[in-house]
């Protein structure tokens, strides 16, 4: 169990407080998390003069739309400073909610209004609000195994019982989900929520098929399970868009969708949203106590969207990420074919690689000596290395083409350190 450090000395001379006894059950049961959970890239010690970091899924740094963002922020400060520099309220700036509603209506062929949206501090803030509104201690929450570790940590922070359902090439396993539901009923437990990343999944890159989405929607509807559909990577497709959303399949009945500008623009924007039926939005608003997010950023983003600049930016980023992924895959095939196997994704930021002949942890350590940094697949499972010892996740989004072309060669040398 995670332990809170006790102060060495109380300057007032009294016995120190027992901080552990003051901590909430959540704080006592969960550690501070990893840098990956917090969205930060991590590195191992290396003496290599030119390390290549494939640890964090962040947009390409060299192509961030800095000029456009600066222009919209300055425009807001020049013309709307009075409103932009005060508290913005729990729901967020109506103009940005309306702009997102209009854009999502076109993308998903739905009829949405600002009443379908509440704005948050990225998708992580959105999930935290959802957990606060709907999760009770000991509720069962089903996530994909593997899944983004920060998400799992958030859910566990609300004292839920997180159960992983494995992925196959079509998405979350229906058979596994049905067994989890069956076992829960036998134990007089409730499966409250299912969290899924159906498009260009983090970390595996898998895109859930339309048939699998329809099956999950039907199962969850029949068992009164709330679906949380995370669409952070949906617009980062290479050739064609992903299948119909679960939200669209269910017409929003029993489904909450999460979106974010973190992957499409920049992670530092820290603006995301929840899309749901207004009745869900009302419940979410009840348990929001942070006085909202930055009206300055909300107003600037509203201008950025309505001007069409986001669409223009994405039209440039999709072929770039496609090229990056292709270069990485070719490098691995050219140099590491006997040691790895993988399925190229159709979008997103990640390549999920199975290691042959060496454990993932051995490979991570050896690769660091070659100036190559990436996490083990175990990072993305609840029970870590006890669940998976054979996969690594390579994030190709922020490396340049030349770096990605070198990955296979360096990884081959890392394998040679272990295997040969």
N, C-alpha and C positions, 0 to 999 in steps of 0.2 A: 504494500500500500504506500502511496505517496505520503511523505512526511513534511510538514511545514517546519522550517528551521526556527528554533527558539532563540531569542536574543540572549547574549552572553551575560549582560548585566543591566539591571534597572537603575538608571541614574537617580531615581527618587528614593532608592533604598528599600523599597518593598519587594515582596516576592514577585517575580515576573508572572504575567498572565500566561495561562496555558492556551497558547494560540490554537493548538490542535483541537482543543475542546470547543473553541469559539467558531471554528470553521464549519461551513455547511457540509451536509453529507456529500454533496457534489464535489466540493473542494477537497474533501478527505479521500475521495475514491478515485480521483483522476489527477494525473500529473500535469505539468505545464505544457506538455506537447512538444513536438519537434518543430524545427524551422520549416519543414514541409507543410505541417498543419497551419502555420502562420503565413503561408504563401511566400516564404523566403527561400532562395536557393542556398544550398549548403555545399561545402567543399571539405574534402579530406586533405591532410597535409601532403604536399607534393613539391618536389624540387624541380619539376619540369618548367622550363622557361616560358612555355606558351600553352597553359592548360586550356582544355576545351570543356566547357561546362554544359552538360545536357540534363541538369537537375531540375530546373524550374520551367513550368509552362507559362511563359509570358510572351506578349507580342514582340515582334522584331523591333529592337531599339532604334535601329538606323532609320526606320520609316514611320516613327511615331508622328502623328499630325500636329506637331508643335505649333507651327505657324497658324493653322486654322483655329486651334484651341486658344492660342493667345489672342487672336483677333476677336473671337466670340466673348472671351472673358473681359477684354478691354471694352468691348461694346456694351456689355452689361454694366460695367462700372461707370462708363461715361453717361449712360442713359437711364439706368434702373438701380442705382446704388442704394437709394433709400429702402427699397424692398429687398434687394439682394443681400444686404448686410445686416439683416435682423433674423430672428427665429422664423423657421419656415413651416412649422406644424408637422403633425405626425404623418399625414398622407403624402406630403411633398408638394412641390410646385405644380399647380394645376396645368400650367402650360406644357411642362415636360410630360406629365401624365397623359395629356391629350395627344401630344406628339407621338409618344410610344403607342398609345391606343390606335392611332391612325396607321402607324407603320405595321404593327402586329396584325391589324385587321387585314391589311393587304397581303402580308406574308402568309397568314394562315387562312385567308378567305373566311374570316369571321366578322361579326358585327360587335365591336368592342368600343367602350367609352372610357373616359377617365375614371369612372366609378369602378372599373375592373382592376384598378392598379393602386398599389401602395409602394412608395419608393423607400429604398434602404441603403445601408452602407455595404454595397456589393451583394453578391449572392449569399455570402456568409451571413450577413446581417438579415437577409430575407429568411434563410433557414432558421436562424436563431429565433426570429419572431414566430415562425410556424411552430417550432417546438414549444415555445412558451405558451402559445395559444391552444395547442392540441395534445401535447404529450404529458402524460402523468407517469409517476414512478411505477416501474414494472410493466408498463405497456411494451408490447413487442413491436419493434420496428425492423422491417426487412430492408436490407441494402444489398447491392450487388457485391459479390466477392470475387475479385477485389473492387474497391471503390476508393474515392479520394479520402485520405486519412483525416483531413480537417473536418469533413462532413461527419464522419463516424464519431469523431471526438465531440462535436457539438451535440449530437443526439445522445451520446452517453452522458454528457454533462447534465442532461435532464433526467438522469436515472432510468432511462429506458433500457430494455433488454434488446440489444442489437443482435440480429441473426442474419448471417450472410447466406444468400442464394447464389450458387455459382453461375458463371456466364458460359455460354457456348457461342458458336459463330452467328447465332440469330439473336442473341441477347440473353436477358435473365431467364433462367430455367423455370419453365412452367411447372414441371414435375417437382422441382425442389420447393417452389412456392406452395403448391398444394399440400406437400408433406408438412411444411412449417405450419400452415393453417390447421391441418388435421391434428398435429401434435399439440398445438396451442389449445384447441378445443378439449382434447383429452385431459389436459392439465388445468382446465378451467381458466385459461389465460386469453387475453385478447390481442390479436394483431391489429394495431391501431393505424399504422402508416407504412407505406412502401415508398422508398426513395430510389429514384432511378436517373441515370444519365443516358438517355437512349441514343443520343447522336454523338458519334466520334468520341466514345467513352474515355474518361480519365480513370485508370491509366491504360486500358487495353486498346483503345481506338475502335472498338466494335460499334457498329451501328445496328440497332434493333430493327428487325424486319417488321413490315406492316402487320403481318399475321400475328407475330408475337405481341405487338402492341395491342391488337384487338383482343387477344386471349387474356392478357394481363388486365385490360380494362374490364372485361366480363367477370373474371375471377374476383377482382377487388370490389366490383359493384355488388356481386352476389354475397360477399362476405363483409360488406360495409367497412372496407379498408380505404383510407384516404391515400390517394396517389400524389406524391410530390415529384414533378417532372422537371429536372434541371436541364435547361436548354442553353447553357453557357457557350457551347461550341457549335450550335446549330448552323449559324451563318458562315462558318469557316469550312465549307465544303470545297472540294477541289474541282470536280466536274459537274456534279448534279446534287441538288438539295436532298435532304433526308426525307424519309416517308412522312406521311401525315402524323401530326402530333397526337399524343394521347389526349391532350386537352380537347383537340378538335374531335377526336373519336367519341369522347364522352360528352361533348358539348359543354364542358366545364363542370359536369355533374360528378362530384366526388374527386375532382382533380384540381390541384393547385400547380401552377407553372412558375418557375423561377427563371429570370433573365438577368443579364448583366452587361455592362460596357467594358468589363475588365479584360476580356479576351479580344473583343472587336476593336477597342480603342487603346486602352492602357490600364494596367492593374491599379495604378495610383489614382485613377479617377474615383474609385470607391463609390460608384453609384450602380445600384441594381434595383430590381423590382420584383414584386409578386403580382402575378396575373391570376385572377380568380373571380368567381361569382361575387357580386357585391355583398351577399350575406356572409361570405368568408372574410371579405375585406373588413367588414364591420367587427367581426370577432377579433381579427388581427389587430385592429386599431385599439381595441379595449386594453390590450396588454402591452402597449407601446408607451414607454416612459422617458425616452431619450430626447424629446423635444425636436425630433426630426433631424434631417441632414442639412447640408449646405445649400441655401437658396441661391448663392452665387453660382455654384457648379450646376445646379438644376437649370437655372435660366440660361447659362452658357450652352449646356447640352441641348436644351430645347431649340436654340438657334442653330446649333450644329446639325440636328436632325432635320428640321424643317427646311434648311437650305439644301439638303441632299448631299451634304459633304460626307456623312457616314457611308452612304451607298457608294460614293466615288472612292472612298478609302478602301472599302471592302473589295471593290472590283480590282484593286491593285494588289491587295494582300492575298487573295485566294490563289492566283497563279504563282505567287512567290512561295507560299507555304507548300504548294503542290511540288514545285521544283525542289525545295529543300528536302521534302520527304523522299522524293525520287533519288536525289543525290545520296542521301543517307542509306537508303535501301541498296543502291548499287554498290556503295562502298562496302557494306556488310557482305553482300553476295560475292564481291570480287576477292575479298581477303579472309572472310570468316565463315565461308560456306560449310565447312565440316563441323563448326562449333555452335552454330545458331540456327534457329528456325523462327519465322515470323510471318504474319499476314499484313501487308501494307494497308494502312487505313485509307478511307475515302475522304478524310477531312480531319480537322483538329490539329493538335500539337504533338501527339505522342505516338511512339512506336513501342509495342510490347514485344519483347524478345525472350524466347526460351533458350536457355544456355544448355549445351550438350557437353557432358564430360567434366563439368566443374560446377561447384555451387555458386549461386549468385553473390554471396558474401565474399567468397574467395576472389571472384572476378572483380567486384567493386574495389577491393583492396589492391589487387594487382594493377587494375586499370589506373588507379590514382597515381601509381608510380610512373605510368606512361603519360601522365598529364590528361587523363580522361575522367570526368566526374559525372556520376549518375547514381540514382538510388536503386536499391534492390526491390524486387517485386513484393517482398515480405512487408515493406513499408505500408502497403495498401491493403493489408489484411488485418483484421481485428487481433488475431493471435500471432501476427508477424511471422517470424522464421519457422514457427511450429506448423504453419499452414503452407508456406511456399518457400522453397529453397532453389528454385530453378529459373526464375524470371528476373529481368531488369526492365526499367522504363527509361527510354531515351526521349527527351524533349528536344525536338529539332527546331522549334519556332524562333529562338533568339540567337542561334549560331549562324554564322555566315556560310556561304556555299563552300568556300575553301576549307573551312574547319570541318564541315560535314563530310567532305571528300576524304579527310584524313582519319575519320573515326574507325573505319574498318581496319586500317593498317595498325593503328594503335591498339585496338581491341584484340587483333590477332596476336600482337606481341604480348598482351596481357594474358591471353590464353596459353601462350607458350611458356610463360612463367609458371603456370600451374600444371598444365597437361603434359608437356614434353619434358 
